């Protein structure tokens, strides 16, 4: 008879121990889940850009200002990226402080023809703006060069320092930066640095220094820099449609999100996706927030139908109001997934 109460007591102790273990385990699991969960690229946690239009929409959205880099995986330097392009995140330009190292996805701006053209790069926080400029100075990789990306920045140019204060980045470059080239080359190399640094949302304009001295007249052509300059100062080397995402070499899936800025007649242009067979997988009309002399933004998401997965192309073009012919503005090589 005495063994029964002991068995019950022991059973109750076991149940209490199990409940205590469960109570301790559940918060631990919750903490583990919270610590490892990440937002999907392009999702609400990305910030910095609008959420985009619904699938199939040809309308645009977006806000003015420079987009931010993303916190997605880095792209492969020698070829197309294996990651799906995402909206930019909340990563800042950073400075020299901080100890936590984090790799984020940024963009550097090379040239395609005579216009700026972004390309993906992986940079390490916190000094992300400086890392992006150094990546720019290294020039296009082989994949980018094979697809017509070039640079006006002279080989051997070094970044001496980069300081951000009150939304202005002061970029100090070595004397090689202003060597050679005519007025177009000078404007292009200035624009490349300005677009690269102002992709970070904390930077609105750039002030230039060469060998530690402020630049007021740049190069032998004497380009006047009366103060810090921004993207609007280099409209002459900006394509009529500047696609900020997806970037060259990115892998995309349907529906694809495309965003950037544009200045076209009546703010209208078209985006076409071509798959690896040469088939037109999609061709949609897009309307930016402004145009006809004023650059606006656009952010659209639309489906496409690819015959099979492989190298493809995103083409931005508009229909000439003069003769109705298509005029190609820019092209972005991609991996188009079926």
Residue frames as qw, qx, qy, qz and C-alpha x, y, z in Angstrom:
[[0.000, 0.885, 0.466, 0.000, 0.00, 0.00, 0.00],
 [0.316, -0.787, 0.074, 0.524, 2.85, 2.35, 0.74],
 [0.459, -0.080, 0.555, 0.689, 4.30, 1.88, -2.75],
 [0.267, 0.689, 0.605, 0.295, 1.26, 3.38, -4.49],
 [0.085, -0.972, -0.127, 0.180, 1.52, 6.91, -3.03],
 [0.450, -0.556, 0.420, 0.558, 5.26, 6.83, -3.79],
 [0.447, 0.242, 0.681, 0.526, 4.55, 5.88, -7.42],
 [0.140, 0.871, 0.452, 0.131, 1.97, 8.65, -7.73],
 [0.270, -0.891, 0.080, 0.356, 4.33, 11.18, -6.20],
 [0.483, -0.299, 0.560, 0.603, 7.11, 10.09, -8.47],
 [0.377, 0.518, 0.654, 0.403, 4.79, 10.27, -11.46],
 [0.007, 0.959, 0.278, -0.048, 3.74, 13.78, -10.48],
 [0.386, -0.717, 0.299, 0.497, 7.37, 14.83, -10.08],
 [0.495, 0.042, 0.659, 0.565, 8.12, 13.45, -13.53],
 [0.253, 0.758, 0.542, 0.261, 5.19, 15.38, -15.04],
 [0.171, -0.953, -0.050, 0.244, 6.31, 18.58, -13.32],
 [0.474, -0.468, 0.482, 0.570, 9.85, 18.04, -14.61],
 [0.439, 0.339, 0.671, 0.492, 8.53, 17.44, -18.12],
 [0.100, 0.911, 0.391, 0.080, 6.39, 20.57, -17.97],
 [0.320, -0.844, 0.160, 0.400, 9.35, 22.57, -16.70],
 [0.509, -0.172, 0.603, 0.590, 11.56, 21.21, -19.49],
 [0.332, 0.610, 0.617, 0.369, 8.89, 22.04, -22.07],
 [0.072, -0.965, -0.222, 0.121, 8.46, 25.54, -20.64],
 [0.379, -0.694, 0.351, 0.502, 12.21, 26.13, -20.85],
 [0.516, 0.046, 0.681, 0.518, 12.53, 24.55, -24.29],
 [0.332, 0.758, 0.540, 0.153, 9.77, 26.50, -26.04],
 [0.022, -0.969, 0.041, 0.244, 11.27, 29.97, -25.39],
 [0.445, -0.490, 0.573, 0.483, 14.66, 28.66, -26.47],
 [0.487, 0.328, 0.709, 0.391, 13.19, 27.40, -29.72],
 [0.195, 0.915, 0.352, -0.009, 11.40, 30.70, -30.22],
 [0.215, -0.860, 0.261, 0.382, 14.61, 32.60, -29.64],
 [0.510, -0.181, 0.686, 0.486, 16.45, 30.35, -32.07],
 [0.418, 0.604, 0.625, 0.264, 13.81, 30.88, -34.75],
 [0.048, 0.979, 0.147, -0.133, 13.84, 34.62, -34.24],
 [0.365, -0.715, 0.405, 0.439, 17.59, 34.72, -34.49],
 [0.430, -0.108, 0.741, 0.504, 17.79, 32.89, -37.80],
 [0.417, 0.689, 0.593, 0.007, 14.76, 34.18, -39.69],
 [0.195, -0.288, 0.271, 0.898, 15.47, 36.56, -42.56],
 [0.499, 0.611, 0.247, -0.562, 13.12, 38.50, -44.76],
 [0.704, 0.351, 0.523, 0.328, 12.77, 37.32, -48.33],
 [0.268, -0.161, 0.273, 0.910, 14.45, 39.62, -50.86],
 [0.127, -0.286, -0.494, -0.811, 12.05, 42.22, -52.10],
 [0.373, -0.581, -0.723, 0.023, 9.80, 41.78, -49.09],
 [0.226, -0.918, -0.217, -0.245, 8.56, 44.41, -46.70],
 [0.678, -0.640, 0.030, 0.362, 11.69, 44.23, -44.55],
 [0.661, 0.299, 0.186, 0.663, 13.82, 45.49, -47.43],
 [0.160, -0.841, -0.205, 0.474, 12.77, 49.11, -46.97],
 [0.304, -0.429, 0.363, 0.769, 14.28, 51.99, -48.86],
 [0.152, 0.039, -0.620, -0.769, 12.04, 51.43, -51.89],
 [0.667, 0.011, 0.104, -0.737, 8.33, 50.98, -52.51],
 [0.648, -0.074, 0.739, -0.168, 6.78, 47.55, -52.48],
 [0.053, -0.131, 0.789, 0.599, 6.18, 47.52, -56.22],
 [0.614, 0.105, -0.162, -0.765, 3.13, 46.98, -58.38],
 [0.789, -0.009, 0.559, -0.256, 1.12, 43.82, -58.48],
 [0.448, -0.080, 0.781, 0.428, 1.93, 41.16, -61.04],
 [0.353, 0.532, 0.681, 0.359, 0.99, 42.09, -64.52],
 [0.007, -0.913, -0.265, 0.310, 0.79, 45.78, -63.74],
 [0.588, 0.439, 0.162, 0.660, 2.23, 48.29, -66.14],
 [0.163, -0.942, -0.076, -0.285, 1.84, 51.19, -63.77],
 [0.555, 0.327, -0.451, 0.618, 4.66, 52.63, -61.78],
 [0.540, -0.818, -0.199, 0.002, 5.37, 53.73, -58.28],
 [0.720, 0.089, -0.182, 0.663, 8.46, 54.62, -56.33],
 [0.269, -0.925, -0.121, 0.239, 9.94, 57.54, -54.57],
 [0.445, 0.819, -0.247, 0.264, 12.62, 59.93, -55.57],
 [0.427, -0.752, 0.492, -0.101, 16.10, 59.68, -54.16],
 [0.338, 0.489, -0.800, -0.074, 18.92, 57.18, -54.42],
 [0.911, -0.200, -0.279, -0.228, 18.17, 53.52, -53.79],
 [0.460, -0.676, 0.553, -0.158, 19.98, 51.59, -51.10],
 [0.309, 0.360, -0.874, -0.102, 22.15, 48.49, -51.35],
 [0.853, -0.236, -0.227, -0.407, 20.62, 45.15, -50.50],
 [0.411, -0.527, 0.707, -0.231, 21.49, 42.54, -47.95],
 [0.957, 0.207, 0.030, -0.201, 21.24, 39.63, -50.37],
 [0.847, -0.215, 0.332, 0.356, 23.96, 37.17, -51.26],
 [0.065, -0.685, 0.398, 0.607, 26.91, 38.47, -53.26],
 [0.804, 0.551, -0.012, -0.224, 27.00, 37.93, -56.99],
 [0.868, -0.062, 0.286, 0.402, 29.63, 35.83, -58.71],
 [0.117, -0.752, 0.225, 0.608, 32.41, 38.17, -59.87],
 [0.167, -0.299, 0.732, 0.589, 33.20, 36.27, -63.07],
 [0.097, -0.231, -0.832, -0.495, 29.71, 35.59, -64.34],
 [0.431, -0.495, -0.338, -0.675, 25.98, 35.91, -63.82],
 [0.277, -0.305, 0.621, -0.667, 24.68, 36.06, -60.30],
 [0.299, -0.176, -0.933, -0.095, 22.91, 33.02, -58.94],
 [0.001, -0.377, -0.651, 0.659, 20.68, 35.16, -56.77],
 [0.112, 0.732, 0.612, 0.278, 17.32, 36.61, -57.52],
 [0.182, 0.338, -0.079, 0.920, 17.50, 40.40, -57.68],
 [0.298, -0.633, -0.664, 0.265, 15.88, 42.12, -54.78],
 [0.039, -0.928, -0.141, -0.342, 14.79, 45.53, -53.75],
 [0.354, 0.483, -0.484, 0.638, 17.39, 47.50, -51.89],
 [0.601, -0.490, -0.586, 0.235, 17.65, 47.19, -48.16],
 [0.283, -0.949, -0.109, -0.081, 18.35, 49.54, -45.36],
 [0.783, -0.174, -0.004, 0.597, 22.12, 49.24, -45.42],
 [0.012, -0.975, -0.007, 0.221, 23.79, 52.60, -45.00],
 [0.561, 0.745, -0.299, 0.202, 26.94, 53.98, -46.54],
 [0.866, -0.350, -0.164, 0.317, 28.78, 53.44, -43.30],
 [0.022, 0.944, -0.301, 0.134, 31.89, 55.09, -42.04],
 [0.440, 0.479, -0.709, 0.274, 34.99, 53.98, -40.26],
 [0.381, -0.345, 0.619, -0.593, 33.31, 53.05, -36.96],
 [0.898, -0.014, 0.054, -0.437, 31.66, 49.83, -35.84],
 [0.251, -0.467, 0.847, 0.034, 33.00, 46.31, -35.44],
 [0.709, 0.220, 0.642, -0.192, 30.29, 44.02, -36.82],
 [0.024, 0.329, -0.676, -0.659, 31.21, 42.85, -40.32],
 [0.608, 0.422, 0.611, -0.282, 28.32, 42.08, -42.65],
 [0.232, -0.038, 0.664, 0.710, 28.37, 41.46, -46.37],
 [0.421, 0.625, 0.412, -0.513, 25.77, 43.42, -48.31],
 [0.545, 0.391, 0.572, 0.472, 24.93, 43.70, -51.97],
 [0.013, 0.726, 0.014, -0.687, 25.77, 47.08, -53.45],
 [0.686, 0.613, 0.329, 0.212, 26.22, 48.37, -56.99],
 [0.329, -0.500, 0.267, 0.756, 28.99, 50.18, -58.82],
 [0.529, 0.768, 0.238, -0.271, 28.40, 52.21, -61.96],
 [0.504, -0.148, 0.554, 0.646, 30.40, 51.47, -65.08],
 [0.322, 0.491, -0.193, -0.786, 29.61, 52.71, -68.59],
 [0.566, 0.320, 0.744, 0.155, 27.52, 51.12, -71.30],
 [0.374, 0.734, 0.314, 0.472, 28.21, 53.20, -74.34],
 [0.216, 0.429, -0.191, 0.856, 28.41, 56.75, -73.02],
 [0.545, -0.570, -0.062, -0.612, 25.97, 56.27, -70.13],
 [0.230, -0.398, 0.770, -0.442, 26.29, 55.00, -66.57],
 [0.798, -0.051, -0.490, -0.346, 25.25, 51.40, -65.98],
 [0.530, -0.578, 0.498, -0.370, 25.11, 49.62, -62.58],
 [0.705, 0.192, -0.683, -0.004, 26.73, 46.29, -61.80],
 [0.779, -0.592, -0.100, -0.183, 26.47, 44.22, -58.60],
 [0.409, 0.461, -0.641, 0.457, 29.22, 43.96, -56.02],
 [0.735, -0.542, -0.401, 0.074, 29.46, 42.43, -52.56],
 [0.178, 0.623, -0.361, 0.670, 30.88, 44.83, -49.99],
 [0.571, -0.303, -0.671, 0.363, 31.56, 44.46, -46.28],
 [0.297, -0.869, -0.134, -0.373, 29.99, 46.73, -43.70],
 [0.066, 0.801, 0.437, -0.404, 30.42, 49.09, -42.00],
 [0.066, -0.602, 0.292, 0.740, 32.58, 51.01, -44.52],
 [0.635, 0.404, 0.653, 0.080, 30.36, 50.04, -47.45],
 [0.381, 0.910, 0.060, -0.151, 30.60, 53.26, -49.48],
 [0.115, -0.765, 0.590, 0.231, 34.40, 53.16, -49.42],
 [0.548, -0.091, 0.819, 0.143, 34.34, 49.47, -50.37],
 [0.598, 0.654, 0.460, -0.053, 31.98, 50.23, -53.27],
 [0.233, 0.923, -0.232, -0.199, 34.28, 52.96, -54.58],
 [0.304, -0.539, 0.757, 0.209, 37.28, 50.62, -54.38],
 [0.617, 0.245, 0.745, 0.063, 35.27, 48.02, -56.32],
 [0.471, 0.852, 0.173, -0.150, 34.47, 50.69, -58.91],
 [0.006, 0.848, -0.477, -0.230, 38.14, 51.61, -59.26],
 [0.537, -0.237, 0.793, 0.162, 38.98, 47.93, -59.90],
 [0.301, 0.318, -0.546, -0.714, 36.94, 48.09, -63.11],
 [0.849, 0.092, -0.063, -0.516, 34.50, 45.71, -64.80],
 [0.612, -0.264, 0.744, 0.046, 35.02, 41.97, -64.51],
 [0.146, -0.144, 0.815, 0.543, 35.31, 39.69, -67.54],
 [0.185, 0.529, 0.828, 0.033, 31.59, 38.96, -67.83],
 [0.088, 0.846, 0.280, -0.446, 30.73, 42.65, -67.69],
 [0.087, -0.576, 0.468, 0.664, 33.45, 43.58, -70.19],
 [0.201, 0.096, 0.882, 0.415, 32.17, 40.95, -72.63],
 [0.096, 0.712, 0.694, 0.051, 28.78, 42.65, -72.43],
 [0.271, 0.691, 0.226, 0.631, 30.09, 46.09, -73.26],
 [0.439, -0.886, -0.142, 0.049, 30.70, 47.55, -69.81],
 [0.601, 0.404, -0.182, 0.665, 33.67, 49.90, -69.63],
 [0.432, -0.770, -0.273, 0.382, 35.04, 52.59, -67.34],
 [0.332, 0.851, -0.032, 0.406, 36.38, 56.12, -67.77],
 [0.544, -0.807, 0.230, 0.000, 38.30, 55.95, -64.48],
 [0.436, 0.683, -0.582, 0.062, 42.05, 55.71, -65.23],
 [0.912, -0.122, -0.367, 0.138, 43.70, 52.47, -64.17],
 [0.563, 0.108, -0.422, 0.703, 45.74, 52.90, -61.01],
 [0.267, -0.587, 0.028, -0.764, 43.40, 55.42, -59.37],
 [0.415, -0.157, -0.798, 0.409, 43.32, 54.89, -55.61],
 [0.407, -0.783, -0.313, -0.350, 40.83, 55.91, -52.94],
 [0.284, 0.368, -0.516, 0.720, 42.62, 57.94, -50.27],
 [0.053, 0.187, 0.721, -0.665, 39.62, 58.54, -48.01],
 [0.271, -0.455, -0.584, -0.615, 35.85, 58.84, -47.94],
 [0.060, -0.186, -0.625, 0.755, 34.05, 60.81, -45.23],
 [0.173, -0.570, -0.656, -0.464, 30.26, 61.25, -44.97],
 [0.132, -0.320, -0.486, 0.802, 28.82, 64.23, -43.17],
 [0.330, 0.501, 0.250, -0.760, 25.36, 65.80, -43.49],
 [0.757, 0.481, 0.425, -0.124, 24.46, 63.56, -46.48],
 [0.452, 0.833, -0.310, -0.075, 27.57, 64.68, -48.40],
 [0.926, -0.159, 0.172, 0.296, 30.37, 62.22, -49.12],
 [0.083, 0.894, -0.399, -0.186, 33.80, 63.80, -49.51],
 [0.963, 0.127, 0.172, 0.163, 35.76, 61.45, -51.76],
 [0.108, -0.843, 0.462, 0.254, 39.53, 61.92, -51.92],
 [0.940, 0.290, 0.149, 0.100, 41.16, 60.16, -54.87],
 [0.624, -0.360, 0.324, 0.613, 44.75, 59.90, -56.01],
 [0.081, 0.645, -0.247, -0.719, 46.14, 62.22, -58.69],
 [0.183, -0.014, 0.870, 0.459, 45.74, 59.54, -61.35],
 [0.285, 0.575, 0.726, -0.247, 41.98, 60.19, -61.30],
 [0.301, 0.857, 0.144, -0.392, 42.17, 63.41, -63.34],
 [0.302, -0.410, 0.638, 0.578, 44.77, 62.19, -65.86],
 [0.082, -0.013, 0.791, 0.606, 44.01, 62.32, -69.59],
 [0.138, 0.545, 0.827, 0.021, 40.72, 62.23, -71.45],
 [0.005, -0.359, -0.286, -0.888, 38.43, 64.87, -72.92],
 [0.354, -0.206, 0.256, -0.876, 35.42, 66.56, -71.40],
 [0.815, -0.132, -0.324, -0.462, 33.12, 63.55, -71.93],
 [0.715, 0.036, -0.639, 0.280, 35.55, 61.18, -70.22],
 [0.108, 0.196, -0.513, 0.829, 35.92, 63.60, -67.33],
 [0.576, -0.190, 0.066, -0.793, 32.15, 63.89, -66.85],
 [0.842, -0.045, -0.485, -0.232, 31.75, 60.12, -67.11],
 [0.571, 0.070, -0.676, 0.461, 34.34, 59.36, -64.43],
 [0.161, -0.179, 0.399, -0.885, 32.82, 61.94, -62.11],
 [0.719, -0.120, -0.154, -0.667, 29.36, 60.47, -62.72],
 [0.739, 0.028, -0.673, 0.021, 30.60, 56.94, -62.04],
 [0.287, 0.039, -0.672, 0.681, 31.73, 57.91, -58.55],
 [0.348, -0.098, 0.191, -0.912, 28.65, 60.06, -57.85],
 [0.766, -0.080, -0.350, -0.533, 26.18, 57.34, -58.86],
 [0.650, 0.028, -0.728, 0.216, 28.09, 54.64, -56.97],
 [0.177, 0.015, -0.612, 0.771, 28.18, 56.60, -53.70],
 [0.407, -0.018, 0.142, -0.902, 24.67, 58.08, -53.92],
 [0.606, -0.139, -0.714, -0.322, 23.15, 54.64, -54.32],
 [0.362, -0.251, -0.738, 0.511, 23.40, 54.60, -50.53],
 [0.151, -0.800, -0.511, -0.277, 20.39, 56.44, -49.09],
 [0.474, -0.747, -0.181, 0.430, 22.47, 58.37, -46.55],
 [0.367, -0.302, 0.317, 0.821, 24.42, 60.10, -49.33],
 [0.415, 0.791, 0.385, -0.231, 22.78, 62.77, -51.49],
 [0.433, 0.885, -0.164, 0.044, 25.81, 64.50, -53.02],
 [0.879, -0.103, 0.025, 0.465, 29.55, 64.09, -53.47],
 [0.001, 0.964, -0.242, -0.109, 32.41, 66.53, -52.95],
 [0.910, 0.293, -0.101, 0.275, 35.65, 65.66, -54.72],
 [0.295, -0.856, 0.393, 0.163, 39.24, 65.95, -53.58],
 [0.871, 0.408, -0.196, 0.192, 42.38, 64.88, -55.43],
 [0.635, 0.193, -0.433, 0.610, 45.49, 64.17, -53.39],
 [0.379, -0.468, -0.547, 0.581, 43.85, 65.80, -50.39],
 [0.031, -0.216, 0.029, 0.976, 42.97, 69.08, -52.10],
 [0.453, 0.569, 0.538, -0.426, 39.38, 70.17, -52.86],
 [0.348, 0.171, 0.648, 0.655, 38.56, 70.12, -56.58],
 [0.242, 0.647, 0.259, -0.675, 36.97, 73.25, -58.06],
 [0.567, 0.625, -0.318, -0.431, 38.05, 72.73, -61.69],
 [0.824, -0.157, 0.544, 0.007, 38.39, 69.10, -62.72],
 [0.771, 0.200, 0.475, 0.375, 40.92, 67.95, -65.31],
 [0.327, -0.136, 0.347, 0.869, 42.46, 69.75, -68.24],
 [0.003, 0.534, 0.640, 0.553, 38.98, 70.44, -69.62],
 [0.002, 0.115, -0.312, 0.943, 38.24, 72.55, -66.55],
 [0.421, -0.520, -0.672, -0.317, 34.91, 71.08, -65.54],
 [0.131, -0.462, 0.318, -0.817, 33.66, 73.46, -62.85],
 [0.547, -0.407, -0.725, 0.095, 32.68, 71.97, -59.50],
 [0.119, -0.621, 0.110, -0.767, 31.29, 74.84, -57.45],
 [0.508, -0.370, 0.533, -0.566, 30.31, 72.52, -54.63],
 [0.424, -0.024, 0.900, -0.097, 29.02, 69.01, -53.95],
 [0.447, 0.211, -0.505, -0.708, 27.32, 67.39, -56.95],
 [0.625, 0.058, 0.684, -0.373, 24.53, 64.84, -57.26],
 [0.506, 0.227, 0.792, 0.258, 22.97, 62.61, -59.87],
 [0.355, 0.840, 0.385, -0.143, 20.94, 65.42, -61.42],
 [0.050, -0.837, 0.330, 0.433, 24.20, 67.15, -62.37],
 [0.175, -0.344, 0.831, 0.402, 25.05, 64.27, -64.72],
 [0.688, 0.433, 0.415, -0.408, 21.85, 63.86, -66.67],
 [0.479, 0.694, -0.395, -0.365, 23.88, 64.06, -69.90],
 [0.272, 0.373, -0.886, -0.032, 25.51, 60.69, -69.12],
 [0.455, 0.063, 0.761, -0.459, 22.39, 59.05, -67.67],
 [0.014, 0.177, 0.859, 0.480, 20.37, 56.77, -69.98],
 [0.423, -0.259, -0.217, -0.841, 16.79, 57.80, -70.69],
 [0.866, -0.365, -0.143, -0.309, 15.82, 54.66, -68.76],
 [0.122, 0.536, -0.760, 0.347, 18.19, 53.70, -65.96],
 [0.861, -0.260, -0.386, -0.206, 17.40, 50.19, -64.73],
 [0.199, -0.661, 0.583, -0.428, 18.59, 49.91, -61.12],
 [0.380, -0.146, 0.892, -0.194, 17.36, 46.35, -60.65],
 [0.931, -0.232, 0.154, 0.234, 17.77, 43.68, -61.85],
 [0.112, -0.825, 0.450, 0.323, 21.50, 44.19, -62.40],
 [0.592, 0.548, -0.554, -0.206, 23.71, 42.74, -65.08],
 [0.324, 0.282, -0.891, 0.144, 24.21, 39.00, -64.53],
 [0.469, -0.107, 0.584, -0.654, 21.28, 38.56, -62.14],
 [0.111, -0.174, -0.952, -0.225, 19.06, 35.49, -62.32],
 [0.411, 0.005, 0.157, -0.898, 15.35, 36.33, -62.48],
 [0.076, 0.277, 0.958, 0.008, 12.10, 34.42, -62.14],
 [0.250, -0.405, -0.425, -0.770, 8.56, 35.25, -63.10],
 [0.253, 0.926, 0.213, 0.185, 7.07, 37.59, -62.09],
 [0.627, 0.085, -0.111, 0.767, 10.06, 39.88, -62.41],
 [0.177, -0.916, -0.247, 0.262, 10.35, 43.18, -60.58],
 [0.557, 0.327, 0.127, 0.753, 12.11, 46.04, -62.39],
 [0.181, -0.931, -0.261, 0.181, 12.74, 49.48, -60.91],
 [0.562, 0.004, 0.128, 0.817, 14.80, 52.53, -61.67],
 [0.069, 0.695, 0.160, -0.698, 14.42, 56.01, -63.09],
 [0.473, 0.394, 0.617, 0.490, 13.47, 57.42, -66.47],
 [0.121, 0.627, 0.046, -0.768, 13.10, 60.60, -68.47],
 [0.265, 0.182, 0.791, 0.520, 11.16, 59.82, -71.64],
 [0.230, -0.162, -0.320, -0.905, 8.48, 61.48, -73.73],
 [0.652, -0.362, -0.164, -0.645, 5.28, 61.65, -71.68],
 [0.436, -0.479, 0.669, -0.364, 7.04, 59.41, -69.11],
 [0.936, 0.120, 0.210, -0.258, 6.28, 56.27, -71.15],
 [0.208, 0.561, -0.776, -0.197, 8.58, 53.49, -72.30],
 [0.941, -0.014, -0.179, -0.286, 8.55, 49.71, -72.65],
 [0.338, -0.540, 0.767, -0.077, 10.39, 46.81, -71.00],
 [0.864, 0.267, -0.310, -0.293, 11.00, 43.62, -72.94],
 [0.576, -0.455, 0.678, -0.035, 12.30, 40.28, -71.63],
 [0.713, 0.460, -0.460, -0.262, 13.92, 37.98, -74.18],
 [0.868, -0.357, 0.340, -0.055, 14.71, 34.37, -73.25],
 [0.446, -0.483, 0.654, 0.375, 17.64, 32.21, -74.31],
 [0.564, 0.341, 0.699, 0.276, 15.88, 31.13, -77.52],
 [0.110, 0.032, 0.298, 0.948, 15.39, 34.74, -78.63],
 [0.193, -0.603, -0.722, -0.278, 11.68, 34.50, -77.86],
 [0.138, -0.420, 0.156, -0.883, 10.00, 37.61, -76.45],
 [0.319, -0.271, -0.864, 0.279, 8.85, 36.41, -73.04],
 [0.100, -0.779, -0.511, 0.349, 7.23, 39.74, -72.07],
 [0.261, 0.266, 0.211, 0.904, 6.81, 43.25, -73.46],
 [0.204, -0.734, -0.611, 0.214, 5.06, 45.74, -71.20],
 [0.115, 0.741, 0.100, 0.654, 4.28, 49.44, -71.19],
 [0.525, -0.417, -0.452, 0.589, 5.68, 51.35, -68.22],
 [0.021, 0.856, 0.155, 0.492, 4.88, 54.87, -67.05],
 [0.488, -0.001, -0.456, 0.745, 7.33, 56.68, -64.76],
 [0.187, -0.699, -0.514, 0.461, 6.31, 59.27, -62.20],
 [0.164, 0.873, -0.011, -0.459, 7.47, 62.04, -64.56],
 [0.694, 0.147, 0.485, 0.511, 9.16, 62.58, -67.91],
 [0.371, 0.792, 0.286, 0.392, 9.63, 64.92, -70.88],
 [0.235, 0.709, -0.235, 0.623, 12.57, 66.71, -69.33],
 [0.441, -0.581, 0.447, -0.517, 12.07, 65.67, -65.71],
 [0.404, 0.183, -0.895, 0.046, 13.44, 62.38, -64.44],
 [0.727, -0.352, 0.120, -0.577, 10.95, 60.25, -62.57],
 [0.224, -0.310, 0.912, -0.148, 11.00, 56.83, -60.95],
 [0.778, 0.036, -0.364, -0.511, 9.32, 53.55, -61.82],
 [0.237, -0.257, 0.895, -0.278, 8.77, 50.25, -60.04],
 [0.771, 0.144, -0.191, -0.590, 6.85, 47.50, -61.84],
 [0.397, -0.197, 0.894, -0.061, 6.32, 43.78, -61.48],
 [0.721, 0.362, -0.160, -0.569, 5.12, 41.69, -64.41],
 [0.833, -0.083, 0.546, 0.009, 5.03, 38.03, -65.47],
 [0.331, 0.596, -0.579, -0.446, 6.87, 36.53, -68.41],
 [0.948, 0.080, 0.273, -0.144, 6.81, 33.20, -70.24],
 [0.028, 0.683, -0.685, -0.252, 10.25, 31.80, -71.10],
 [0.854, 0.236, -0.390, -0.252, 10.65, 28.74, -73.29],
 [0.892, -0.168, -0.311, 0.281, 13.55, 27.51, -71.17],
 [0.483, -0.836, 0.071, 0.252, 16.13, 28.68, -68.66],
 [0.749, 0.155, 0.169, 0.622, 19.30, 30.34, -69.94],
 [0.267, -0.257, 0.031, 0.928, 20.97, 33.62, -70.84],
 [0.180, 0.761, 0.599, 0.175, 18.44, 36.29, -71.69],
 [0.267, 0.158, 0.040, 0.950, 18.06, 40.03, -71.98],
 [0.009, -0.777, -0.520, 0.354, 16.04, 42.85, -70.47],
 [0.327, 0.275, 0.323, 0.845, 15.62, 45.68, -72.97],
 [0.027, 0.703, 0.394, -0.591, 14.37, 49.16, -72.15],
 [0.250, 0.162, 0.520, 0.801, 13.08, 51.02, -75.20],
 [0.278, 0.564, 0.379, -0.679, 10.58, 53.60, -76.31],
 [0.501, 0.549, 0.596, 0.304, 8.58, 54.11, -79.48],
 [0.266, -0.082, 0.144, 0.950, 9.77, 57.16, -81.38],
 [0.264, 0.675, 0.472, -0.502, 7.05, 59.83, -81.48],
 [0.142, 0.587, -0.378, -0.701, 8.52, 60.97, -84.80],
 [0.466, 0.308, -0.669, -0.491, 8.33, 57.78, -86.87],
 [0.879, -0.179, 0.046, -0.439, 6.90, 55.10, -84.55],
 [0.752, 0.307, -0.563, 0.151, 10.06, 53.01, -84.57],
 [0.793, -0.583, -0.132, 0.116, 11.41, 51.33, -81.41],
 [0.271, 0.772, -0.410, 0.402, 14.47, 53.06, -79.96],
 [0.830, -0.252, -0.421, 0.264, 16.59, 50.92, -77.63],
 [0.222, -0.910, 0.184, -0.299, 17.71, 52.82, -74.55],
 [0.137, -0.592, 0.767, -0.208, 19.63, 50.14, -72.68],
 [0.859, 0.004, -0.471, -0.198, 20.00, 46.38, -72.29],
 [0.423, -0.576, 0.611, -0.340, 20.70, 44.28, -69.19],
 [0.580, 0.196, -0.782, -0.120, 22.01, 40.70, -69.71],
 [0.618, -0.353, 0.443, -0.545, 20.32, 38.29, -67.29],
 [0.072, 0.015, -0.995, -0.067, 19.77, 34.63, -66.61],
 [0.589, -0.071, -0.066, -0.803, 16.08, 34.17, -67.38],
 [0.219, -0.054, 0.950, -0.217, 14.60, 31.21, -65.52],
 [0.282, -0.229, -0.767, -0.529, 11.78, 29.22, -67.05]]
